[in-house]
Amino acid sequence: MTLKKCSRCTVYSMKGQRLGEARVTHFGDTVTLFFSDARLRDPKIKAKINFYDDVLGVLQTNCTLKVERNTVAGASEPLMADCKITDVTNVIQRQKDVRVKVEIETPFFSNKRGSFMGVIDNISAGGIYLITKQTLEPNEIISFEYRFKSLVRHFDIMAIRAKQESGGRYGYGCRFINLTDGADAAIRSYVYKKQLETRMDKSET
């Protein structure tokens, strides 16, 4: 299967041990990974790789990697690898369409209204559903900070649609704007992790 629009992936050993993340470039069937993790220094390895593709979704694959020093001008990562996808074991629907249920209470900030509290009710790679007592205008930009992965990051969102909730609260469908590659990867990884947790919980009941 050819990647359509993918810039990030997570690399695992064939036994499922997480080895690290990598930046992805691709053209046709040629896939190249760029990374810094020393655990991927072996010249040639087999690995399980999850590709986060904006068009195809999450592709769970088996791959072979040919690792070498980075020779691409302008790329900051010290290592690169030619990646050959030998098998696609599973495809999960597009990340931007996958919403996972959460309950994250955190402060938000608006230039018009200052700080206010809200609850993130669900999240996808495209945005969040925010529940708050604070009224917001259509297309109003607000921000918050949260640790979806290893770092506390700043996120900007735009309120797209509103819905009356119970208890004098309002629900707002919001989309992420101005995401950096790191923030985008952190959200996608978080959503994917929550999906796996939900599936495991269902399988145990």
Secondary structure, 3 states (H helix, E strand, C coil): CCCCCEEEEEEECCCCCEEEEEEEEEECCEEEEEECCHHHCCCEEEEEEEEEECCCEEEEEEEEEEEEECCCCCCCCCEEEEEEEEEEEEEECCHHHCCEEEEEEEEEEECCCEEEEEEEEEECCCEEEEEECCCCCCCCEEEEEECCCCCCEEEEEEEEEEEECCCCCEEEEEEEECCCHHHHHHHHHHHHHHHHHHHHHHHHC
